[in-house]
């Protein structure tokens, strides 16, 4: 079977990506745009296509990141050919985050959280705070810093005593598409998940710097940030989240701070990861799944019940 026959056969079927089903007519439109707009970059194509098919967030912003993933998958399926990626650095070089004096280890701190209160979380908005967050996470979090998928918010963690000091950071990003333990706990089928997934947010990074050993600081930090997260996410993306999820690597952590902050442990993931759509890594790196309902009726609301 030739390439044209394969493409025509694939194009005749619906295509699903990030919770949205693209009918054959939209796939045909996407292929036409890519074929005729050769001067556009991948990012420009993603924004153009998102606008044409009305793929937007609740606040009206285009789903650029999700559309880039869609285009990549369509290319892998042989339906189109994307322009070459624009190189901003030599191929194979690692993305580097500058090291500064502000990211160097500070004075060791230990004791009870009350001694250092009040604890606060500050949303990252300015370039200086963003650089500080990226550096701390990249240097001291086991997973380092990576550009998050979809929507995201970042926070710096501060203590007030003996002097105001940054002691960590948190990142929240778009939820994973399919997590069996979570979906069973909520009571989701594929269709219902597609309608309500945007109301779930993932706590994708949580860091307290290694020279700080303050009892109950982690659970206090989680309590502070979860009180403000719904309003911040609504202001940024036009959606009020109902549930927060996170994944804990049992090889490195026990999840004690999440339990202390009243998160619910649901079990372990399959270990595939967000991008393993061909099921090649099943069970490779299972993580413990924790969730935190932001409303008492969160599960009912996520099922679409009145």
N, C-alpha and C positions, 0 to 999 in steps of 0.2 A: 504494500500500500504506500503510495507516494505521500510527500509532505502535504500537498494541497488537499488530498483526500482525508488525511488524518486531521488537519486543521478544520475542514468543513464538518467532519463528524463530531469533533469536540465542540465546535461553535454551535451546533444544533441543540446542545444541552445547556441547562442552567448551570451557573457557577457560583459557589458559595465562598465568601471571604469575610472574616471578622463579623459574623452574625448577619450579614446581608446576602440575599440571593440575587444574583444578576441574571436576568433572563437572556435568552439568545439574542434578542434585538439589541440589548445594551452591550453584549460582548462584541457584536458586529460593529456598533458605533465606536467602541474603544479601539478595536483593531483599525478602523478607518482613521481615527484621530492619530494614532501612533504612526500609521503608514504615510499620512499626508503632512504631518507636522514634524518633518525631519530636523528642523533647526532648533527644536525645543529640547531642553535638558530633561532628565527623568523627573526632577522636582516640578518643573513647569508642566510636563505632561500630566503628572498626578493631580496638580491643582486644576488644570483645564478639565480633565475628565471628571473629577469630583464635582465641579461646578455644573458640568453638562448633565450628569445623572442625578444631581441633587443629593450627593452624599456628604452630609454636614452633621456637625454636632448640634446639640440643643441650643447653643448660643449662636449658631449660624456659621461658625468657623468650618472651613473645609477639612475633610479627613485626609490630609496629605499623607501621613505615615501609613495609614491603612491602605490607601490607594497605591502607594509604592509597593506594598506587599502584594496587592492584587496583581499589579503589572508584572512583578517578578514571577508569580505563580503562572500567569498566562504565558509568559515567555518560556518557562520550564515545560509547559504543556504543548509548546510548539505553535501557539496561536499568534504570536507576534515577535518582533525583534526590537529590543529597546536600544536606544543610543548608548554608546560606551559611557561608563561612569566617569565623571569629571574627577581627575586626580589632583588633590590638594597637597599630596606628599608622595614620596616614592612608593611604588607597590611593595607591600610586605612590611613597611615600617609601622611600628606600633603607635597608636594615638598616645601622646604624652601630655600630662598635665603639669604645669610648672611647679617646681618645689620652691617654697618661700619660707622665710623665718617664721611666719605665722602658723605654719604647719608642723613645726618642730615640736618634739615632746616638751610638755610643760612641767611644772612642779607637781610631784605626786600628791594626790588628794585622797583621803580616806575618812570614814566616819559615817554618821547617819545623815540622811537627806535633810533633816530639820536644821542641821548646823549650817547648811549651804543655801537654805531657802531665802526667798522664793525661787522655785524653778520655773523657767518660762521657755516657750518655743516661739521662734521668730520666723515668719515666712520669708524665704529668700526671694528678693525682688531686684536688688541692685547688683551690678557687676562684681563689686568687691565681695559681697556676701556669697555670690554664686561661685566665685573662684575659691573662696575659703571652704565652702561645702564640698566642691568637687575634689579639692586637694585632700581634705581630711578623709573622705570616703575612699579615694583612690589609694591613699597611703595606709589606712588602718582597717578598712573593711576587707574580709577575706575574698569577696567577689570584686573588689575594686569599684571604680566608677565606669559605667557604661551609659550611653545615651538611652534613656528609657523609651519603651514602646508606648505610642499613643500619648494621651494626656498625662501630665504629671505635675506635682507640687513638691517643693523641697523646703525643709525647715532646719534651722540651727537650734541647738539646745543650749540654754544658758543657765548657769547658777549665779546667784547674787552675792554670796559671801565666800571668802572675805573681800573679794573684789569681783565685779562682773566678769565672767569667764565663759567662753564657748567650750563645751565639753562633749559635743557630739552633733549628730544630724539624723534626720529622717527623710525618706523619700516615699511618696505615694504615686502610683501610676495606674494605668488602665489594667483591668482585671484579666486574668487568664481566660481564654475562650472556653475550655472544657476541663473541669476538675471533677472527677467522678465523686469523690467524697463530699465536696461542697454541693454539687448538683443534687445528689441524693438527699442531703440534709435539708436543702431548700424545698425539694420536690419539683425540680425542673425537668421538662422535656426539652428537645431542641428548639421548638418553636417559642416556648415561653422564655427560655434563656436568651434567645435572640432579641426578644422585646425588652428584657429587663437587665441585661448584662451591664449596661452603662451605669446602673445604680450600684454596682459593686466596684470597690477600689482596692488595689493591692498595695500593702505596705512592703515595698520592694527593697528598701534599705533601712536599717536601723543600726546606728553606730554610737557607742559611747567610747571615747578615746581610751587606750589601754593604760594610761597612767592615772586614770580616775577610778577609784574603787569606793563608791558611795552607796551604802546600803539603801535599797528601795528607790534609787534614782531612776532606774529603767521603768519600773511600773508607774512611778509618778509622772515621768515624761510621757508615757503612753496615755495616761489619763488626761493630761493637759492638751495634747495634740488632738485627741479624738473629740474633745469638746468643741474645737474650732474648725476641724476638718470639713464638716458638712457645709458650713457657710462659705468657707474658702473655695471649696470645689464648685459649689453653686455659682459663686461670683465669677470664677474662671471659665467654667464650661457649661453653665446653664442647667446643670443636673444636680439634684440633691442626693447624695449616696445614702443607701440604706444599710449596707454591710461592708465591712473591711475584712480582707483576707490577708494571710501571710503564710510563707513556707519556711520552716526551720530545718536546717540540715542536722540530723541527729548525730552525725559524726563529729560535729563541733559544738553544738548547743543542745540544751535540754528544753528550752522554751519556758523556763521558770518565770521570767518576767511577764510573759503573756498570760500565763495561768494566774499570776498574782494580780494582774489587771483585769481579770474576769473574762478573758477570751475563752472560747470553746474549742477544745481539741477534737478534730473529726477523724483522725487516722492519717494514713500516709498516701502520697501521690503514687502514680505508676512509675514516676521517674523519667518520663519522656522529655519534659520541658516544653516551653511554649511553641517552638518552631519544628518539633519532630512530628510532622504531619504524615510521614510514611511509616510510623511505628517501628523505627529501627532501634530505638534506645529504651525500649520498655524495661522498667525495673533497674535502669543503670544508676540513677541517683535519686532514690525516693526521698521525699521531704515530708515532714509532719505538717499537716494542714491545721491552721488555727483561724477562727473567724470571730468577728465582734459585731453583733447587731447594733446599729446606731438608733434603732427604735424597737420597742417591745414587739410590734407587729411586723417586723422587717420581713420575716419569712412569708407571711401572708401577702404582704405588699409585693414581694418579688414574684409571687405566684400569680399576681394580678387579681387577688381576691378583694372584694369590697370591704 
